[in-house]
Every structure is written in structure tokens, then in C-alpha cells.
């Protein structure tokens, strides 16, 4: 079983829909990242969370440390939101864990006009 | 300020050759991590450098190595290339490492023929 599991793997939505992507992890973490990857490869960091909720524009990320679960929500989705969304965790491990990230497999989101 | 810069963006090499990839972090960032992304394995951690020292290493063979210079720029080297080394290689920089946001470069796409 992977340390980080994402669902769904693929998601197709119509423009304007509310979207939720889920991430579950099995290890103790110091932080969880939500990343966005467009075709061509570049990765953009959307959020870094260690507790609670963060909002940036139409994006909202939440994390429940006790349940080891995080969600990424996109409100009023738009075709330009089409990308792969990746959840990544930084495990607890003291100084030796450094900035090592463990990644989920990603969610391919397609938003149709 | 300038983002994380990776060079070259694309590279084609022949089996058995070696390759060196470069990553220039955001100014002031001391931590540089390297990741390999393939369709089959997803994103996997290679190693992390902090203040010129390797702080963490992933589960890759010794053919994969790296270093960091005093200006925090990092290089990774792959010797005796194999077809399976074809991948997108990404680096990420952060200010300190553990609980600071990671900023990714555009990646170097390596094709081994």
C-alpha cells in the first residue's frame, strides 16, 4: 500500500462545477503539499498545510491530522484548471527527514467548457 | 525574484553515456531536492542537499549522484545510462527544508536511446 493515496485518479467536470480531490496518508507528517502539474512538466506549489484550512482564490485546501486526510477543492472550475493535481507529504523524522517528499499518484483533472 | 532554473530543458543521450543536470535554486534557498518522474513510478525522491551536504537519499542505485556548491546551485549526475533512466528530472528548492514551501523548476526531460 502506498504511503500516500489520492482519489479519484481521473476526473472530468463541466465548467463551473465544484471539484474535490482527496488525499489519504498513512504516516505521521510535518506538512502536506498540494501541487499542480501542467503538460510540459513544470510543477507549481499550490498549498502547504500542517493543520486546518487554507484558501487562495478559487482553491481551498483542508487537512485533518487525526484522520490523516486532506482535500483540495476547486470552486467554479474553469478549463484552465485542467492539470494533474498531486498530493505530497513530508514525513515526521526529525532533522533527517529534511525536505524529502513522498507523492501520491496524482489526479488528472479535465474541465470541459 | 527569479524562480528555480533547471538546465538543460531537454536532453537525448545514448545508453552507457553519463549526464549532468543543473539546478539553480531561488536566491537565499539552501535546500535543493531532486526527484525523478516516470509514467510507471510517478514522482520519486532522489536526494536532498543542504549547505553543500547530502542530507537525505532515496532508493536509487549508486549511478545516481549529486553535489551542491557554496552558492547552493546543485548538480546531479547519472552514469552508465540505461533506457529506464528516461524520465523528467525535477529539482525543488526551499529556504530551510523541513517546514518551508518547496518551489519546483520546470524539469529536465532526459531521453536515453
Interface residues (C-beta under 8 A of the other chain):
Chain A: X30 X31 X33 X35 X40 X41 X42 X43 X44 X45 X48 X50 X86 X88 X90 X95 X96 X97 X98 X99 X100 X101 X102 X103 X104 X105 X106
Chain B: X31 X33 X35 X37 X42 X43 X44 X45 X48 X50 X55 X56 X58 X88 X90 X92 X94 X97 X98 X99 X100 X101 X102 X103 X104 X105 X106 X107 X109
